[in-house]
Amino acid sequence: MTTTSAEATLSEERIELLRADFPILAEQPGGVPLVYLDSGATSQQPRQVLEAEWVFRTQRNAAVHRGAHTLAALATDDYELARERIARFVGAKPTEISWAMNATDALNTVALSLAEANRAGATDPALRIREGDEILVTEAEHHANLLPWQRLADETGATLRWIEVDDDGVWTLEDALAAITERTRLVAIAHVSNVTGLIAPVEAIARAAHAVDALVVLDACQSVPHRPVDLPALGVDAAAFSSHKMLGPGGVGVLYLTAQLGAALPPARVGGSMITTVTMTERDYLPAPQRFEAGTQPVGAIVGLAAAVDYLEAVGMRAIERHEVALGERLAAGAAAIDGVRLVGPRPGSERAGLASVIVDGVHAHDVGQVLDAAGIAARVGHHCAQPLHRRLGVAATTRASTYLTTTEAEVDRFLDVLSTVRSYFGVGR
C-alpha cells in the first residue's frame, strides 16, 4: 500500500493508488479493460497479501504446534499472530477464533457440533434442541446458512421456521421479532444479504433471541470485509466469514465462538492437533479454539489473511464502508431509473450495502451477463446460492454488481450504461 494512514473517506486519488496494489486490475481479459464488480463472490488480492504468503512459504514454512525445531517455532508464531490479528479485527479474543476451510465449513461446524451434543443427550440448556423446538432463519439466506440448519432440524426433530421476505426480497426487524418465540432455540441470519444488500439489525435480534435463551449464529461474509464489525458488541454467539472475500487467499474460513459456547460445544471433527490424551478407547480434547481445528491447517493462507487484515486496517474500515455505501446507492438509484430493470432489495435512499441485484424484464440474467462481459464487466449472474429467495422473487436468477474498496464511480457508471442497453440489444420492449 502506498500510504499507511487510514482516511475518513476514499478520494479518487487514493483509490487509484490502492488499485495499483492489485495486479489483476491491470489485466484485460477478452481484450478489454477489466471492470471487476464481483467482490461479493470473491475479492482480488493486493501484492502485500501475495508477498506475505510467498515469504511464509519460502522462508518459514513448517508444521505448527508440532516440531521442536526453530523453523516450526517461527511458523507457529506467525500462525498464532495471525489469529490475534483476526481476533482484534472483529473485537474478539484469540481463543474465540478458530480456523475453517471457508465460511460454509465454519457454519457446518456449529451445526454438526450441536447435532453431536444432542445425540449425546445434551445437558447444557444452551445446546439442547429437541422435537417441538424451533430453528429460525430468513427466506433470504445463502444456502450455507440454510442447509446446515435444515439438517440440524431433521436430526433433532426441531421445526425450521423462516422470516418471509416481501416482493423486493426485504424483511424487517418487526418480522424477526414476531417470529422469535419461547420455542426458538437458534436464530441464524446474514449480517448483510449477498443478494439484496439488506443490512440486518443484528443487535436487536440477538437481544430478543437471548431473552428466550436462543443461540444466535451470524453469517458475516458480506459484512466483515466491508465495514467495521465488533462481533461481541453485536451479541452473537457464533459467526463465520471467509478469507477470500476480504482480500485474502482462498481455503480459509474463520469461526467465531463466544468463550461460553466454545467451551460447551463438542468438536465436529476429530483427529490430530485437537487432543490432549488418546488411548485405544478414550480421548480428551483440547479447549477451544484448537478443539475445532483437527488436522493440518493452511498456515500460509492464514498468514496471507493476516496480511489482508493489516491492509484493510491501514486503509480504514470506516472509510471503506462509506465508500461502498455511496457506491451501493449509486448502483441502486441508477438501476431503478432504467426502464425495464427491476431492482431487488431496499429501495434507493434506504440503508443498503455496496451491492445491487437486478432483474431485466424479458432477458435472462445469463444473457445480461454475456453483454456485460463483452464490455469487460465482471458481474455475478445466477441464484447466488439463494434459490428460495429467487423463487420468492419469481425468477431463476438475477444479475449482481458488488463493489469493494478499489471500485470507482466510473466503473459503477459503466455498469449502468451497459445495463441500460441490454433490452434493446436483445430487441425486447420495442
N, C-alpha and C positions, 0 to 999 in steps of 0.2 A: 504494500500500500504506500502510496506516495506521501500521504500525510498521516499523522498519528493521533491528532486530537479530534475527538468527536464533535460534530457540529449540531446545532439546533435544527437545521434544515439542510437538505442536499441541493446545492446550487447546480446549475448546468455545468459549470466548470469543474466542480467536484465530481460529478457523475462521470464526466469524460476521463478524469484522472483515474477513477475507480475502474472504468471499463478497460483501461489499458492493462490492468492486472489480470484480465480474463482472456487468455489466448484464443479461445474458441469464438469470441465475439468478432474477431477479425476474419473468420472463415466465411466463404461464400458457397455453401452447399447448393448445387444446382446452378451455379454461376451467377447468383445474385446475392447482395449483402444480406446477412442474417439478421432478422428481427426476432429475437427469442422471447416468446410470450408463453412459455410452458414451464416456468419455475414451480408452479403448483404440483407438477408431476415429478420433476427432478431439477435441481438447480445446477448451474455451472460452477466450476471451481477456479479460484484465483491461483496465481503462481505460488503465493505464500503457502497455500494448503498442499499443492502438489510437491513443493520443495520440502515441506516438513515431513511428509510421508516418505519421500525419497531419502532424506537424511536418516530417518529412523531405519529404513530398510538396508541402507548401505553402511551405517555406522553403529547401530545399536541393536539390531535385530537378534532377539533371543526369546526363549520361553520365559514367561513371567511367573513369579512366585514359585519357582521350581529349582532353578540352578543355583549353586553356591558360588559360581564364578562372577567376576566383575561385570562382564557383559550382561549377564542375566540381571544383576542388581541395577545396572543402568536402565535396562529395558523396563524393569519393574517400577523404577522411579518415574519414568515417562508415563507409564500406564496409569499409575495412581495419581500423578499430577494431572493427567487428562480428566480423571474422574472428579478431582477437586475443581477444575476449571468449569466443567459442565454443570456441576452442582451449584457453584456460585452463580452461573449464568441464569439459573431458574430459581434462585433463592433457597436451594435445598442444602442439606448436609451431604457430604460424600457417602456416608453409609446409607443414604436413601436413594442412591443412583446405582442401578445395575445395567449391564450391557445385554443387548439382544441382537438378533440378526437384522431386525428392522422394526418399525412400529407395529406391524401386524403380528410379528413374533412376540413383542412385548405385551400386547393386549391378550394374545392367546395364553401367555404365561400366567396372567392374572386369572383368566377363566379356567385354565387347566388346574391351577393350584387350588382354586375354590372348589372345583369338582372333586379333586383328590381329598380335600379336607372334609367334604360332605360324604364321600364314600367311606371315610374312616370314622364317621359319626361325630362330626364337629361339635365340640362342647362350647367353643367360643361363640357367643351370640352374634358377634360381628361377621362370622364366616358362615353361619348356618343358613342354608337356603333349602326349603322343602316344599312339598306339594301345598298349594294354596298361597304361597308367596308369589311376589311379582318382581320381574326384572323390567326396568323401564328404559327405552331408547327413544330416538326420534325417527320419523319416517325419512329423514334426510341423511341418515348415517352412511358413511363409507362402509363397504362390506367388511372391512377389517374391524369395525366397531359394531357390527351387527351379527355376523356369523358366529363368533365365539360365544355370544350371549344366547343366540338361538340354541346352540348345542348345550350350553350350561342349563338352560331351561329344560331341554329334553332329558338331560341326565338327572336333574334334581326333582323333576315334576313341577317346577315353578311355571308360572304363566308369563310369557313375553308380551308386554304391552308397549305401545308406542304412541308418541305425541304426533298427531297428524299435522300435516302442513296445509297451507291454503293453495289457491291456484297459482301463486307465484313461487311456491316452494318454501314459504316462510312460516315459522311457528313463533309463539310469543312466550314471555315469562308466565303470563296468566295461564296459557295452555299447559305449561310444565307444572305449575303449582297445583292445578286442578287434577293432574294425572298422578301426583305423588300421594299415596295413601298409607295407612297403617300397615298394609300388606307389602309395601315396596321394600325390597331388600337390597337392591342395587340400581343405580342410575348411571347409564353410560351415554355420554354426549360428546359431540365435537365442539371444541372451543370456537373454531371457525369452520364453516361448511366449505368443503372443497368444490362445491358446485355453485352455491348461491352467494357465497361471501358473507353470509349471516354470522354475526358475532354473538355468541351465546352469553346470557347473563349468568355466568358460572357461579359467582359468589352467592347470589340469592338462591339458586337451585341447590347448591351444596348445603346452605343453612336449612332449607326445607327438608332435604333428604336426611340430614343428620338429626333433625328433630324427630324423625321416626326410626332412627338407628339404621339407616340405609347407607351403604357404601357409595362413593361417587368415583367413577372412572372417567378420565378425560382423554380424548383423542386430541393431542396438542400439535399435530403435524403441520397444520396451517397457521398456527399462532406463534409458537416458539421461534421459528425462523424470521418472523416479520414484525414483531412488536415486543416490548418488554413484558415478560411473563414471570410472575412470582408464584410458583405452584403452592407453597404453604399458605400464602395470603389468599389464594383462591379458595382454599379449604377442601381441596380434593384429596382423596385417599390414594389414588393411583393415577398416573398419567404416562403417555407414551408419545415419543416423537422420533424422527428419523434424521440421520446424518445427511443423507443425500439431498434432502430438501433445504438444507441450511449451509450450503457451500462445501460440505464435507464429502468424503468418499462414500461409496455405496457399501452395503454389507454390515452396517452398524445401526442399531436402534438403541434408544435409551428408555429405560423403565424407571419411573419414579414411584416409590412406595414409601408412605409415611413410616416412621420408625415402628409405630404400633402395628401396622398391617404387615410390614416386612418381617417382624418377629413372630407374627401369628401364622402366616401362610406357610404351608409345606412347599417343598420345591416341585416344580412341574417336570423337571428333568433331573436325572441323577447320573453321576459318573465322577470323573476326576475333577480336581480343583475345588470341590464344594463340600468336602467331607473332613472330619477330624479323625475318626477311627472307623475301620472296617474289619469285620470278621467274616467268616463264611456264612453267617446267618444274620448278622446285625450291622448297622451303620449309624453313625452320628454325623449330623450335618453342621457345617459352619453357619454362623449367623448371616443375616443379610449384610452386604449385598452379594457376597460370594455364594451364598446358598442358591442363588438363581443364575449362576454362571458356570454351569457344568461344561467341562471340556476347554479346549484351547480357544481363546478369543482372538479376533482380528486386530492385533495390537497396533500394527502400522496404520490401519484405517482409523482406529480410535485416536491415535496421535494426530492424524490429519483432522479429525473432528475438533480436537482441542485447538488446533491452529485456526480452524474456521471460526470458532467462538472468539478467539483473540481478534480476528479480522472484523467480525461483526461488532464487537465491543469498541474497537478503535473507530469505526465509522459512527457508531452511536445508534442504539436500538430505537430511541425515541425519534431520531431523525429519519431512520428507515421507515418507521411506522407512518410518520407524517407524509413522507414522500409517496408511499404506496397508497395511503388513504386518498390522497389527491388524485393519483392515477386511477384508482378504482372509481372515483366519482366521475372522472373524465370519460372512462370507459362506459360506465352505466348511462350517463347523460347522453353521450354520443350515440350509443347503440339504440337507446329508447327513441331517439329522434329520427332514426332511419325507417322509412316506410317499409312495412312488411317484415320487420325484425322485432321479435318479442324478447324482452329482457327477462331473465329469470332472477328471482331473489328480491332483496329490498329495492324499493323504488329510488330513483335519483333523488339526492338530498337526504336520504336516510343513511344511518350508520352502516357501513359495509367495509369489507377488507379490500385489498388491491387486486381483485379479480372480478370477472364478469362472464357469465354464460348466457348464450343467446340461442334462439330458435329462429331460423329463417323460413318464413312461410313458403311452402312449395318446393323447398330444396333440402335434401338430406344433409345432415351435419358432415358426413364424409365427403360429400361433393363440395361443401363450403370449405372444408379443409384443403381440398385439392387446389381450389382457386387461391387460397391464402398461401399455400406452399409455393405455388408458381411465382408468387410475388416475394418469396424469401421469408415469409412469416411462419414461424413455428408455433402453432397453437394446438390445443388438445381437442380432439373430437371423439365422441363416444358417450358411454354412460358414466364414465369417470368412477367406476366401481360403486355406483349408486343406482342400481336398477330400480329398487322400489320408488325412489324419488322420481326418476324419469317416468315410470309407469303412472305415478300420480299426476305428472305434468302432461301426460298424454302423448309422449314422444319416446322414441327409442334412444335418441342421442341428442346432445347439444354441442355447441362449439364454445370452448372456454379460452379466454385470454387471461393469463395470470402474470403479474408483474413482480419485480424484485428491485433491489437497490440500484441495479445498473440500467433499469428500464427508463427510457426518456419519453417526454411528452410527444416528441416527433414519432416515436415508434407506435405509441398508442394511436396517434392520428393516422398513421399509415394503415394500421389495422382497420380503423373505422372507415377510411377511404375505400379500401379494398372490399370490406364487408358491404358497403353501400352499392357495389357493382354486381354482387352475386346474383340477385334475382334477374337483372337484365341480361347477365351473361348466359343464364340458362333459359332465357325467354319466358320467365314467369311474371305474371301480372301485367302483361302487355294489353 
